[in-house]
Amino acid sequence: MKRRDLVRHMVDHGCELVREDGNHSWWGNVILKQRSAVPRHREIPDFLAKKICRDLGIPAPGESSEEGEPDAGSDGGSRPAE
């Protein structure tokens, strides 16, 4: 995933930039008092983005955070019989 999309996701879920250090940016969830390092690469592997979100206590990108919200692209099995 693009780093800018991950950063936007973290900000939308209440995370803030703590500091810039070496090759990483440190982000924190001020409510849960949890922090995680985010590498400064254009692309961040999906498994790493999920791990960063788990460390910060926020839902992973693409996960539905609200109950009953259908996934994008899902037709819900409502296709008419042919």
C-alpha positions as CSV (number, residue, x, y, z in Angstrom):
1,M,0.0,0.0,0.0
2,K,1.1,3.6,-0.5
3,R,2.7,5.2,2.5
4,R,0.5,8.3,2.1
5,D,-2.7,6.1,2.2
6,L,-1.5,4.5,5.4
7,V,-0.7,7.9,7.0
8,R,-4.1,9.2,6.0
9,H,-5.7,6.0,7.6
10,M,-3.8,6.5,10.8
11,V,-4.7,10.2,11.0
12,D,-8.4,9.4,10.4
13,H,-8.2,7.0,13.4
14,G,-6.8,9.5,15.8
15,C,-3.0,8.8,15.5
16,E,-0.4,11.6,15.5
17,L,3.2,11.9,14.3
18,V,5.4,11.7,17.4
19,R,8.8,12.3,15.8
20,E,10.9,11.8,12.7
21,D,14.0,9.6,13.3
22,G,16.5,8.1,10.9
23,N,14.7,6.0,8.3
24,H,11.4,5.9,10.2
25,S,8.6,8.1,11.4
26,W,7.2,7.3,14.8
27,W,3.4,7.5,15.1
28,G,1.3,7.2,18.2
29,N,-2.2,6.6,19.3
30,V,-2.7,9.3,22.0
31,I,-5.8,7.7,23.4
32,L,-4.3,4.2,23.9
33,K,-0.8,5.5,24.4
34,Q,0.7,3.1,21.8
35,R,3.4,3.8,19.3
36,S,4.8,2.3,16.1
37,A,7.5,3.0,13.6
38,V,6.5,3.6,10.0
39,P,9.3,3.2,7.4
40,R,9.9,6.1,4.9
41,H,9.3,4.1,1.7
42,R,6.8,4.9,-1.0
43,E,5.3,1.4,-0.8
44,I,4.7,-0.4,2.5
45,P,3.9,-4.2,2.3
46,D,0.3,-5.0,3.3
47,F,1.4,-7.3,6.1
48,L,3.5,-4.5,7.6
49,A,0.7,-2.0,7.3
50,K,-1.6,-4.4,9.2
51,K,1.1,-4.9,11.9
52,I,1.5,-1.1,12.3
53,C,-2.3,-0.7,12.7
54,R,-2.4,-3.6,15.2
55,D,0.4,-1.9,17.2
56,L,-1.5,1.3,17.3
57,G,-4.8,-0.4,18.2
58,I,-6.7,0.7,15.1
59,P,-8.4,-1.3,12.4
60,A,-6.3,-2.4,9.4
61,P,-6.8,-0.5,6.1
62,G,-9.7,-2.1,4.2
63,E,-11.3,-3.6,7.3
64,S,-14.8,-2.4,8.1
65,S,-14.9,-0.6,11.4
66,E,-18.6,-0.3,11.5
67,E,-21.1,-3.1,11.9
68,G,-23.4,-4.0,9.0
69,E,-21.4,-2.1,6.4
70,P,-21.1,-4.2,3.3
71,D,-17.6,-4.7,1.7
72,A,-16.9,-2.7,-1.4
73,G,-17.7,-4.7,-4.5
74,S,-19.9,-7.2,-2.8
75,D,-23.3,-7.7,-4.3
76,G,-24.6,-9.5,-1.2
77,G,-25.8,-12.5,-3.2
78,S,-28.7,-10.6,-4.5
79,R,-28.3,-11.6,-8.1
80,P,-31.5,-12.6,-9.9
81,A,-31.7,-16.2,-11.0
82,E,-31.3,-16.7,-14.8
